Amino acid sequence: MNIQELSNKCNTLFDFLFQVISTNTVDTDRAVGYIFSQDPKVKSQLNLVTCGGNFDKSKHLYDKRVVVASKLIN
């Protein structure tokens, strides 16, 4: 179910506003520690991850991950 289907089913759409608190580009083998980290001072945190760095055509992978941490502000 996508967000629109969920919204139609619930007749309510929630908006949340997050503020970026950090951005880190890390090697893929270190990414898990950043993706699942939680700032102890932040009550509601959302971490987003995407690919970064150089693309290895033979492996079909990027060698870095970009992890953006954000906190709920409303």
HELIX and SHEET records of a PDB file:
HELIX    1   1 ILE A    3  CYS A   10  1                                   8    
HELIX    2   2 THR A   28  ARG A   30  5                                   3    
HELIX    3   3 ALA A   31  ILE A   35  1                                   5    
SHEET    1   A 3 PHE A  18  ASP A  27  0                                        
SHEET    2   A 3 LEU A  61  LEU A  72 -1                                        
SHEET    3   A 3 GLN A  45  ASP A  56 -1                                        
END                                                                             
